Amino acid sequence: MGADAAGPRAHPAAEPPDSGRRRWLQGAAVMASGLAATAPAGAGPRPTTQGDGEVLDVLIIGAGLAGLTAARDLHRAGNRRFLVLEARDRVGGRTLNHQLRDGQISEAGGQWIGPGQTAVADLARELEIGTFKSDYRGRGVYCMGSGRVVEDTHGLVDMDPKLVAEVDALARSLRPVRPWAAPEAAALDKLSMADWLASRQVSEQDLLTWQFASVLTMGTSLAQVSLLQYLSLIRYAGGFQTLEGQKDAAQETRFIGGSQALSLRMAEALKDFVRLKTPVTRIAHWDQPVTEVHTPQGVFRARRVIVALSPSLCHRLAFEPALPADRQRLQRLWPTHGPFAKTAMVYREPFWFAKGYNGQIGCVDGPVIWSYDNSPPDQRLGVINAFVRIGEMPGDPAAAQHLLATIYAEAMQDQRFLAPLEFHLQDWGQEPYTLSCVPPMAPGFLTSGLMPALTRNVGSLIWSGTETADLWYGYMDGAVRSGHTAALVALQALQTLHAGREVSA
Ligand SMILES: Cc1cc2nc3c(=O)[nH]c(=O)nc-3n(C[C@H](O)[C@H](O)[C@H](O)COP(=O)(O)OP(=O)(O)OC[C@H]3O[C@@H](n4cnc5c(N)ncnc54)[C@H](O)[C@@H]3O)c2cc1C
């Protein structure tokens, strides 16, 4: 594996009872193509590599949560003829831990889960990775220009309840899965979130709150986000408050050892089934029984290929023959935005709580978009994380640290902020293998007719990654769901292939 170490071990949780689905997977794999070994997970033969010219059952491209979940399902189902190809020198994709002193971590990418995100929560339980809640008690600070407003946030989004009820009712009226496929969706997709709010009596403060929410959730302004897309995310969450709030919401629960621990632990168990530093550049013969996957490290061959990447990353690969026209267009037009830079400022202890502050600073202008307490569960260190506008940060790390520390000191009126122990910055915009977070869909995109190509598998190719999930796309939960689905599709395909061979034998 790469240099990243797994975080502290979690509190063990009860192993969930064996499910019918898992038994089905095991049965399917054993039947599939007569290729599956019956050895228990963790043991068994090493994966076949490109060197011996053999054809694998499945190649998985990408060792993020989606790709590793798919790999884990194949492995648990008894299959030993697959390989995960990962471009980076680490696993986890959009989840990454900053390594802090004393073995502590702070998440540099995806971090929270919330109610309804059961797939990722189940995975954590199975991997014996515990969870804990972010501490949002206390006062937050809102800054605009030189103004400063201190408020008790309670972890809730403070907004006109009538407006929230209206938006929730509208979200509830959507079809729960793939709402863009419903006939009435086009009318909602014509409007941006900003258009819809403009047609309501929305106070300036509420508008600002919406703007914050949109920037933090989708990385862009309300004018760039389709009303249909925003409503669909609210629909998944079960309400605006659950999507955008903190308490009992999608920004509340963290993993002990950080979210990357999920991928690290899966990769640890998969051992040689994961190849790091193996970027895929070309996929050839995907319309044939055996597909070739090209990397600088050699050519790999398999009957099925799970592509666990966002469509915009797929667009960077060469496909031979060319993909169907609608899939090509989808990949080309898929919205990208360099997700924000995320920083972690480390102190000896979270002293801000004693002064009644929760570490949250929301700024309309300036480099800090939103800061929050991100201390470890035992609060052995004090950590303030922040989403920052990288263009407004000095390039020099020492200057960047000083600027943020000064903002914290002024906002929370405490000079101790000026003397951090550590400063970390992860600029996702500089990462060639990450092009977006939750993809912001402009009005019209969802109903443009391209969306079916997102999940329509072609030839040997099985599209995966959080973007393809029916629920919680863009989130870690969606990634896990998409990995389960991809593994199931691959196993079913192998089973069919095997059945075909048996008939002709
Ligand atoms: C700053 C930030 C904050 C976020 N906050 C949250 C949050 O709080 N809660 C939440 O649920 N979600 C959050 N997310 C989103 C969440 O992290 C992602 O939805 C999820 O991790 C995506 O997993 P994935 O496996 O689908 O894709 P990825 O994690 O993108 O995995 C794709 C993998 O493929 C690899 N790859 C790319 N190209 C190639 C190639 N050519 N060949 C081989 N390998 C390749 C990549 O290196 C990567 O490892 C956040 C994301 C970011 C960036």
The ligand as an SDF file (V2000), in Angstrom:
LIG
                    3D

 53 58  0  0  0  0  0  0  0  0999 V2000
  -13.2670   17.7330   -0.3080 C   0  0  0  0  0  0  0  0  0  0  0  0
  -14.3170   16.6530   -0.3640 C   0  0  0  0  0  0  0  0  0  0  0  0
  -15.2620   16.5710    0.6450 C   0  0  0  0  0  0  0  0  0  0  0  0
  -16.2450   15.5760    0.6180 C   0  0  0  0  0  0  0  0  0  0  0  0
  -17.1050   15.4450    1.6770 N   0  0  0  0  0  0  0  0  0  0  0  0
  -17.9420   14.3750    1.7380 C   0  0  0  0  0  0  0  0  0  0  0  0
  -18.6600   14.0780    2.9250 C   0  0  0  0  0  0  0  0  0  0  0  0
  -18.5050   14.7510    3.9430 O   0  0  0  0  0  0  0  0  0  0  0  0
  -19.5100   13.0100    2.9140 N   0  0  0  0  0  0  0  0  0  0  0  0
  -19.6250   12.1870    1.8120 C   0  0  0  0  0  0  0  0  0  0  0  0
  -20.3930   11.2090    1.8720 O   0  0  0  0  0  0  0  0  0  0  0  0
  -18.9190   12.4290    0.6860 N   0  0  0  0  0  0  0  0  0  0  0  0
  -18.0660   13.4750    0.6350 C   0  0  0  0  0  0  0  0  0  0  0  0
  -17.2830   13.6760   -0.4720 N   0  0  0  0  0  0  0  0  0  0  0  0
  -17.4950   12.8050   -1.6410 C   0  0  0  0  0  0  0  0  0  0  0  0
  -16.9160   11.3850   -1.4450 C   0  0  0  0  0  0  0  0  0  0  0  0
  -15.5930   11.4800   -0.9670 O   0  0  0  0  0  0  0  0  0  0  0  0
  -16.9710   10.6520   -2.7730 C   0  0  0  0  0  0  0  0  0  0  0  0
  -18.3070   10.6230   -3.2320 O   0  0  0  0  0  0  0  0  0  0  0  0
  -16.5090    9.1960   -2.7280 C   0  0  0  0  0  0  0  0  0  0  0  0
  -15.3260    9.0590   -1.9900 O   0  0  0  0  0  0  0  0  0  0  0  0
  -16.3180    8.7190   -4.1710 C   0  0  0  0  0  0  0  0  0  0  0  0
  -15.8610    7.3890   -4.2060 O   0  0  0  0  0  0  0  0  0  0  0  0
  -15.6750    6.6700   -5.6240 P   0  0  0  0  0  0  0  0  0  0  0  0
  -15.0240    5.3630   -5.3500 O   0  0  0  0  0  0  0  0  0  0  0  0
  -16.9380    6.6870   -6.3740 O   0  0  0  0  0  0  0  0  0  0  0  0
  -14.6870    7.6150   -6.4530 O   0  0  0  0  0  0  0  0  0  0  0  0
  -13.1850    8.0480   -6.1420 P   0  0  0  0  0  0  0  0  0  0  0  0
  -12.9720    8.1910   -4.6910 O   0  0  0  0  0  0  0  0  0  0  0  0
  -12.9370    9.2470   -6.9950 O   0  0  0  0  0  0  0  0  0  0  0  0
  -12.3230    6.8180   -6.6520 O   0  0  0  0  0  0  0  0  0  0  0  0
  -11.8710    6.6990   -7.9730 C   0  0  0  0  0  0  0  0  0  0  0  0
  -10.4790    6.0600   -7.9370 C   0  0  0  0  0  0  0  0  0  0  0  0
  -10.0490    5.8350   -9.2650 O   0  0  0  0  0  0  0  0  0  0  0  0
   -8.6950    6.2010   -9.3900 C   0  0  0  0  0  0  0  0  0  0  0  0
   -8.4460    6.5210  -10.7900 N   0  0  0  0  0  0  0  0  0  0  0  0
   -8.8040    7.6300  -11.4790 C   0  0  0  0  0  0  0  0  0  0  0  0
   -8.4230    7.5340  -12.7620 N   0  0  0  0  0  0  0  0  0  0  0  0
   -7.8220    6.3260  -12.9020 C   0  0  0  0  0  0  0  0  0  0  0  0
   -7.2010    5.6440  -13.9880 C   0  0  0  0  0  0  0  0  0  0  0  0
   -7.1370    6.1820  -15.2050 N   0  0  0  0  0  0  0  0  0  0  0  0
   -6.6750    4.4080  -13.7700 N   0  0  0  0  0  0  0  0  0  0  0  0
   -6.7390    3.8290  -12.5310 C   0  0  0  0  0  0  0  0  0  0  0  0
   -7.2960    4.4520  -11.4720 N   0  0  0  0  0  0  0  0  0  0  0  0
   -7.8350    5.6690  -11.6540 C   0  0  0  0  0  0  0  0  0  0  0  0
   -8.5620    7.3780   -8.4560 C   0  0  0  0  0  0  0  0  0  0  0  0
   -7.2170    7.5960   -8.0870 O   0  0  0  0  0  0  0  0  0  0  0  0
   -9.4320    6.9560   -7.2950 C   0  0  0  0  0  0  0  0  0  0  0  0
   -8.7070    6.2290   -6.3420 O   0  0  0  0  0  0  0  0  0  0  0  0
  -16.2910   14.6560   -0.4660 C   0  0  0  0  0  0  0  0  0  0  0  0
  -15.3300   14.7350   -1.4750 C   0  0  0  0  0  0  0  0  0  0  0  0
  -14.3520   15.7110   -1.4360 C   0  0  0  0  0  0  0  0  0  0  0  0
  -13.2980   15.7550   -2.5150 C   0  0  0  0  0  0  0  0  0  0  0  0
  1  2  1  0
  2  3  1  0
  2 52  2  0
  3  4  2  0
  4  5  1  0
  4 50  1  0
  5  6  2  0
  6  7  1  0
  6 13  1  0
  7  8  2  0
  7  9  1  0
  9 10  1  0
 10 11  2  0
 10 12  1  0
 12 13  2  0
 13 14  1  0
 14 15  1  0
 14 50  1  0
 15 16  1  0
 16 17  1  0
 16 18  1  0
 18 19  1  0
 18 20  1  0
 20 21  1  0
 20 22  1  0
 22 23  1  0
 23 24  1  0
 24 25  2  0
 24 26  1  0
 24 27  1  0
 27 28  1  0
 28 29  2  0
 28 30  1  0
 28 31  1  0
 31 32  1  0
 32 33  1  0
 33 34  1  0
 33 48  1  0
 34 35  1  0
 35 36  1  0
 35 46  1  0
 36 37  1  0
 36 45  1  0
 37 38  2  0
 38 39  1  0
 39 40  1  0
 39 45  2  0
 40 41  1  0
 40 42  2  0
 42 43  1  0
 43 44  2  0
 44 45  1  0
 46 47  1  0
 46 48  1  0
 48 49  1  0
 50 51  2  0
 51 52  1  0
 52 53  1  0
M  END
$$$$
